[in-house]
Amino acid sequence: MNDIAQSSIAVLIDYENLAKGTGRRKRNGHQEQGPMPDIKRILERIVDKGRIVSKRAYCDWQRFGDAVTPLHELGIELIEIPDRAYTGKNSADIRLAVDAVEICLTREHVSTFAILSGDSDFSPLVAKLKEFGKQVIGVGMRDSTSTLLAESCDEFIFYEDIVSGVGITSYEGRVPEESYPCYQLLLETIDSIQRERDGVVQLSLLKNTMLRKRPQFSERGYGYRNFTALIEEASELGLVVVHHDNRLGQLVVDGICD
């Protein structure tokens, strides 16, 4: 995978596939619709890998009206796709594939594509993007993702693993309640960076990744004079392990405490 600080990512969402994937499969094989997928959590996981430069979602939005406002608030461009009952084919799949190829051929700075779907029909698209030297990340529901698609991608992330919330030390009761959002973001970001790369985490990379997840984040809003002060407090509270790197001449994070 390309360096996470350099990757420019295009995110393309087959929304109906994700939405149906949150539901349970009936005995007749059909998938019933479940709760709306948490697209915000998915995007926060993807930005661990780089900077998102394009976000598009494809669907007949009349069928998923409750999702329109939340997706607009995330800055996602909504592409209206006619109901397949009128077109006789899955127009969302076709339009997503056409847009992916167009981005691939006209925007050289986009190095990575994130395809949010579990549909095996996207396997040829994934293969074509890889032919052009692009990295492809897939995201889908565990029970409704095609093995063919998952194995075609450079990396496939299951939605359930994104929203499980495991892997970070509990901070509740150890920091002021008003700092809970700050520490949640901090610890989740350290954990996600270290899933992507081995070794220590420099504070500049950590802060930049936190800002990609939450552009409105500011440590000063939580009462810290600078970002280093936040990391030093986290260390004193036994939440993270740090040391001073003499070569870099700065504090670095070794990881989250068990």
Contacts in CASP RR format, 6 or more apart in sequence:
PFRMAT RR
TARGET T0000
AUTHOR 0000-0000-0000
METHOD contacts of the structure
MODEL  1
MNDIAQSSIAVLIDYENLAKGTGRRKRNGHQEQGPMPDIKRILERIVDKG
RIVSKRAYCDWQRFGDAVTPLHELGIELIEIPDRAYTGKNSADIRLAVDA
VEICLTREHVSTFAILSGDSDFSPLVAKLKEFGKQVIGVGMRDSTSTLLA
ESCDEFIFYEDIVSGVGITSYEGRVPEESYPCYQLLLETIDSIQRERDGV
VQLSLLKNTMLRKRPQFSERGYGYRNFTALIEEASELGLVVVHHDNRLGQ
LVVDGICD
1 7 0 8 1.000
1 49 0 8 1.000
1 135 0 8 1.000
1 154 0 8 1.000
1 155 0 8 1.000
1 196 0 8 1.000
2 111 0 8 1.000
2 112 0 8 1.000
2 135 0 8 1.000
4 48 0 8 1.000
4 49 0 8 1.000
4 50 0 8 1.000
4 193 0 8 1.000
4 196 0 8 1.000
4 197 0 8 1.000
4 205 0 8 1.000
4 209 0 8 1.000
5 50 0 8 1.000
5 205 0 8 1.000
5 208 0 8 1.000
6 50 0 8 1.000
6 111 0 8 1.000
7 49 0 8 1.000
7 50 0 8 1.000
7 51 0 8 1.000
7 111 0 8 1.000
7 112 0 8 1.000
7 135 0 8 1.000
8 50 0 8 1.000
8 51 0 8 1.000
8 53 0 8 1.000
8 109 0 8 1.000
8 110 0 8 1.000
8 111 0 8 1.000
8 112 0 8 1.000
9 46 0 8 1.000
9 47 0 8 1.000
9 49 0 8 1.000
9 50 0 8 1.000
9 51 0 8 1.000
9 52 0 8 1.000
9 53 0 8 1.000
9 54 0 8 1.000
9 110 0 8 1.000
9 111 0 8 1.000
9 112 0 8 1.000
9 113 0 8 1.000
9 114 0 8 1.000
9 137 0 8 1.000
10 52 0 8 1.000
10 53 0 8 1.000
10 54 0 8 1.000
10 55 0 8 1.000
10 56 0 8 1.000
10 100 0 8 1.000
10 103 0 8 1.000
10 107 0 8 1.000
10 110 0 8 1.000
10 112 0 8 1.000
10 113 0 8 1.000
10 114 0 8 1.000
11 43 0 8 1.000
11 46 0 8 1.000
11 52 0 8 1.000
11 54 0 8 1.000
11 55 0 8 1.000
11 56 0 8 1.000
11 76 0 8 1.000
11 114 0 8 1.000
11 116 0 8 1.000
12 56 0 8 1.000
12 58 0 8 1.000
12 96 0 8 1.000
12 99 0 8 1.000
12 100 0 8 1.000
12 113 0 8 1.000
12 114 0 8 1.000
12 115 0 8 1.000
12 116 0 8 1.000
13 39 0 8 1.000
13 55 0 8 1.000
13 56 0 8 1.000
13 57 0 8 1.000
13 58 0 8 1.000
13 76 0 8 1.000
13 116 0 8 1.000
13 117 0 8 1.000
14 58 0 8 1.000
14 59 0 8 1.000
14 92 0 8 1.000
14 93 0 8 1.000
14 96 0 8 1.000
14 115 0 8 1.000
14 116 0 8 1.000
14 117 0 8 1.000
14 118 0 8 1.000
14 119 0 8 1.000
14 122 0 8 1.000
15 57 0 8 1.000
15 58 0 8 1.000
15 59 0 8 1.000
15 64 0 8 1.000
15 67 0 8 1.000
15 71 0 8 1.000
15 92 0 8 1.000
15 116 0 8 1.000
16 59 0 8 1.000
16 60 0 8 1.000
16 63 0 8 1.000
16 64 0 8 1.000
16 92 0 8 1.000
17 117 0 8 1.000
17 118 0 8 1.000
17 119 0 8 1.000
17 140 0 8 1.000
17 144 0 8 1.000
18 37 0 8 1.000
18 39 0 8 1.000
18 116 0 8 1.000
18 117 0 8 1.000
18 140 0 8 1.000
18 141 0 8 1.000
18 159 0 8 1.000
19 33 0 8 1.000
19 34 0 8 1.000
19 36 0 8 1.000
19 37 0 8 1.000
19 59 0 8 1.000
19 64 0 8 1.000
19 67 0 8 1.000
20 31 0 8 1.000
20 32 0 8 1.000
20 33 0 8 1.000
20 34 0 8 1.000
20 144 0 8 1.000
21 31 0 8 1.000
21 34 0 8 1.000
21 37 0 8 1.000
21 140 0 8 1.000
21 141 0 8 1.000
21 143 0 8 1.000
21 144 0 8 1.000
22 33 0 8 1.000
22 34 0 8 1.000
22 35 0 8 1.000
22 36 0 8 1.000
22 37 0 8 1.000
22 141 0 8 1.000
22 159 0 8 1.000
23 31 0 8 1.000
23 32 0 8 1.000
23 33 0 8 1.000
23 34 0 8 1.000
23 35 0 8 1.000
24 31 0 8 1.000
24 32 0 8 1.000
24 34 0 8 1.000
25 31 0 8 1.000
25 32 0 8 1.000
25 143 0 8 1.000
25 144 0 8 1.000
26 32 0 8 1.000
31 144 0 8 1.000
36 64 0 8 1.000
36 66 0 8 1.000
36 67 0 8 1.000
36 70 0 8 1.000
37 159 0 8 1.000
38 162 0 8 1.000
38 163 0 8 1.000
39 57 0 8 1.000
39 70 0 8 1.000
39 71 0 8 1.000
39 74 0 8 1.000
39 76 0 8 1.000
39 116 0 8 1.000
40 70 0 8 1.000
40 74 0 8 1.000
41 162 0 8 1.000
41 163 0 8 1.000
42 116 0 8 1.000
42 139 0 8 1.000
42 159 0 8 1.000
42 162 0 8 1.000
43 52 0 8 1.000
43 55 0 8 1.000
43 74 0 8 1.000
44 188 0 8 1.000
44 213 0 8 1.000
44 214 0 8 1.000
45 139 0 8 1.000
45 157 0 8 1.000
45 162 0 8 1.000
45 192 0 8 1.000
46 52 0 8 1.000
46 114 0 8 1.000
46 137 0 8 1.000
46 139 0 8 1.000
47 209 0 8 1.000
47 212 0 8 1.000
47 213 0 8 1.000
48 189 0 8 1.000
48 192 0 8 1.000
48 193 0 8 1.000
48 195 0 8 1.000
48 196 0 8 1.000
48 209 0 8 1.000
49 112 0 8 1.000
49 137 0 8 1.000
49 196 0 8 1.000
50 112 0 8 1.000
50 212 0 8 1.000
51 212 0 8 1.000
52 212 0 8 1.000
53 107 0 8 1.000
53 109 0 8 1.000
53 110 0 8 1.000
54 77 0 8 1.000
54 103 0 8 1.000
54 107 0 8 1.000
54 110 0 8 1.000
55 74 0 8 1.000
55 75 0 8 1.000
55 76 0 8 1.000
55 77 0 8 1.000
56 76 0 8 1.000
56 77 0 8 1.000
56 78 0 8 1.000
56 79 0 8 1.000
56 96 0 8 1.000
56 99 0 8 1.000
57 71 0 8 1.000
57 76 0 8 1.000
57 77 0 8 1.000
57 78 0 8 1.000
57 79 0 8 1.000
58 79 0 8 1.000
58 81 0 8 1.000
58 92 0 8 1.000
58 95 0 8 1.000
58 96 0 8 1.000
59 67 0 8 1.000
59 78 0 8 1.000
59 79 0 8 1.000
59 80 0 8 1.000
59 81 0 8 1.000
59 92 0 8 1.000
60 80 0 8 1.000
60 81 0 8 1.000
60 82 0 8 1.000
60 83 0 8 1.000
60 84 0 8 1.000
60 92 0 8 1.000
61 67 0 8 1.000
61 68 0 8 1.000
61 78 0 8 1.000
61 80 0 8 1.000
62 83 0 8 1.000
63 83 0 8 1.000
68 78 0 8 1.000
71 78 0 8 1.000
72 78 0 8 1.000
79 95 0 8 1.000
79 99 0 8 1.000
81 91 0 8 1.000
81 92 0 8 1.000
81 95 0 8 1.000
82 91 0 8 1.000
84 90 0 8 1.000
84 91 0 8 1.000
84 92 0 8 1.000
90 121 0 8 1.000
93 119 0 8 1.000
93 121 0 8 1.000
93 122 0 8 1.000
96 115 0 8 1.000
96 117 0 8 1.000
96 122 0 8 1.000
96 125 0 8 1.000
97 122 0 8 1.000
97 125 0 8 1.000
100 113 0 8 1.000
100 115 0 8 1.000
100 125 0 8 1.000
100 129 0 8 1.000
101 125 0 8 1.000
101 128 0 8 1.000
101 129 0 8 1.000
103 110 0 8 1.000
103 113 0 8 1.000
104 110 0 8 1.000
104 113 0 8 1.000
104 128 0 8 1.000
104 129 0 8 1.000
104 132 0 8 1.000
104 134 0 8 1.000
105 132 0 8 1.000
110 134 0 8 1.000
111 134 0 8 1.000
111 135 0 8 1.000
112 134 0 8 1.000
112 135 0 8 1.000
112 136 0 8 1.000
112 137 0 8 1.000
113 129 0 8 1.000
113 134 0 8 1.000
113 135 0 8 1.000
113 136 0 8 1.000
113 137 0 8 1.000
114 136 0 8 1.000
114 137 0 8 1.000
114 138 0 8 1.000
114 139 0 8 1.000
115 122 0 8 1.000
115 125 0 8 1.000
115 126 0 8 1.000
115 136 0 8 1.000
115 137 0 8 1.000
115 138 0 8 1.000
115 139 0 8 1.000
115 153 0 8 1.000
116 138 0 8 1.000
116 139 0 8 1.000
116 140 0 8 1.000
117 138 0 8 1.000
117 139 0 8 1.000
117 140 0 8 1.000
117 149 0 8 1.000
118 138 0 8 1.000
118 140 0 8 1.000
118 141 0 8 1.000
118 144 0 8 1.000
118 145 0 8 1.000
118 146 0 8 1.000
118 149 0 8 1.000
118 150 0 8 1.000
119 146 0 8 1.000
119 149 0 8 1.000
120 146 0 8 1.000
120 148 0 8 1.000
120 149 0 8 1.000
122 149 0 8 1.000
123 146 0 8 1.000
123 148 0 8 1.000
123 149 0 8 1.000
123 152 0 8 1.000
126 136 0 8 1.000
126 149 0 8 1.000
126 152 0 8 1.000
126 153 0 8 1.000
127 152 0 8 1.000
129 136 0 8 1.000
130 136 0 8 1.000
130 154 0 8 1.000
135 154 0 8 1.000
135 155 0 8 1.000
136 152 0 8 1.000
136 153 0 8 1.000
136 154 0 8 1.000
136 155 0 8 1.000
137 153 0 8 1.000
137 154 0 8 1.000
137 155 0 8 1.000
137 156 0 8 1.000
137 157 0 8 1.000
138 149 0 8 1.000
138 150 0 8 1.000
138 153 0 8 1.000
138 155 0 8 1.000
138 156 0 8 1.000
138 157 0 8 1.000
139 156 0 8 1.000
139 157 0 8 1.000
139 158 0 8 1.000
139 159 0 8 1.000
139 162 0 8 1.000
140 156 0 8 1.000
140 157 0 8 1.000
140 158 0 8 1.000
140 159 0 8 1.000
141 158 0 8 1.000
141 159 0 8 1.000
141 160 0 8 1.000
142 158 0 8 1.000
142 159 0 8 1.000
142 160 0 8 1.000
145 156 0 8 1.000
145 158 0 8 1.000
149 156 0 8 1.000
150 156 0 8 1.000
165 188 0 8 1.000
167 191 0 8 1.000
167 256 0 8 1.000
168 184 0 8 1.000
168 187 0 8 1.000
168 188 0 8 1.000
168 191 0 8 1.000
168 256 0 8 1.000
169 187 0 8 1.000
169 239 0 8 1.000
169 256 0 8 1.000
169 257 0 8 1.000
169 258 0 8 1.000
171 180 0 8 1.000
171 183 0 8 1.000
171 184 0 8 1.000
171 187 0 8 1.000
171 237 0 8 1.000
171 239 0 8 1.000
172 180 0 8 1.000
174 237 0 8 1.000
174 239 0 8 1.000
175 183 0 8 1.000
175 233 0 8 1.000
175 237 0 8 1.000
178 222 0 8 1.000
179 222 0 8 1.000
182 217 0 8 1.000
182 219 0 8 1.000
182 222 0 8 1.000
182 230 0 8 1.000
183 234 0 8 1.000
183 239 0 8 1.000
185 210 0 8 1.000
185 213 0 8 1.000
185 214 0 8 1.000
185 217 0 8 1.000
186 206 0 8 1.000
186 210 0 8 1.000
186 230 0 8 1.000
186 234 0 8 1.000
186 240 0 8 1.000
187 239 0 8 1.000
187 240 0 8 1.000
187 256 0 8 1.000
188 213 0 8 1.000
189 206 0 8 1.000
189 209 0 8 1.000
189 210 0 8 1.000
189 213 0 8 1.000
190 201 0 8 1.000
190 206 0 8 1.000
190 240 0 8 1.000
190 253 0 8 1.000
190 255 0 8 1.000
190 256 0 8 1.000
191 256 0 8 1.000
192 209 0 8 1.000
193 201 0 8 1.000
193 205 0 8 1.000
193 206 0 8 1.000
193 209 0 8 1.000
194 201 0 8 1.000
194 255 0 8 1.000
199 254 0 8 1.000
200 243 0 8 1.000
200 245 0 8 1.000
200 252 0 8 1.000
200 253 0 8 1.000
200 254 0 8 1.000
200 255 0 8 1.000
201 252 0 8 1.000
201 253 0 8 1.000
201 254 0 8 1.000
201 255 0 8 1.000
202 248 0 8 1.000
202 250 0 8 1.000
202 252 0 8 1.000
202 253 0 8 1.000
203 227 0 8 1.000
203 228 0 8 1.000
203 231 0 8 1.000
203 250 0 8 1.000
203 251 0 8 1.000
203 252 0 8 1.000
203 253 0 8 1.000
206 227 0 8 1.000
206 231 0 8 1.000
206 253 0 8 1.000
207 227 0 8 1.000
210 217 0 8 1.000
211 217 0 8 1.000
219 226 0 8 1.000
219 227 0 8 1.000
219 229 0 8 1.000
219 230 0 8 1.000
220 226 0 8 1.000
222 230 0 8 1.000
224 230 0 8 1.000
224 233 0 8 1.000
228 251 0 8 1.000
231 240 0 8 1.000
231 242 0 8 1.000
231 251 0 8 1.000
231 253 0 8 1.000
232 242 0 8 1.000
232 251 0 8 1.000
234 240 0 8 1.000
235 241 0 8 1.000
235 242 0 8 1.000
238 257 0 8 1.000
239 256 0 8 1.000
239 257 0 8 1.000
240 253 0 8 1.000
240 254 0 8 1.000
240 255 0 8 1.000
240 256 0 8 1.000
240 257 0 8 1.000
241 253 0 8 1.000
241 254 0 8 1.000
241 255 0 8 1.000
241 256 0 8 1.000
241 257 0 8 1.000
242 251 0 8 1.000
242 252 0 8 1.000
242 253 0 8 1.000
242 254 0 8 1.000
243 251 0 8 1.000
243 252 0 8 1.000
243 254 0 8 1.000
244 250 0 8 1.000
244 251 0 8 1.000
244 252 0 8 1.000
245 251 0 8 1.000
245 252 0 8 1.000
END
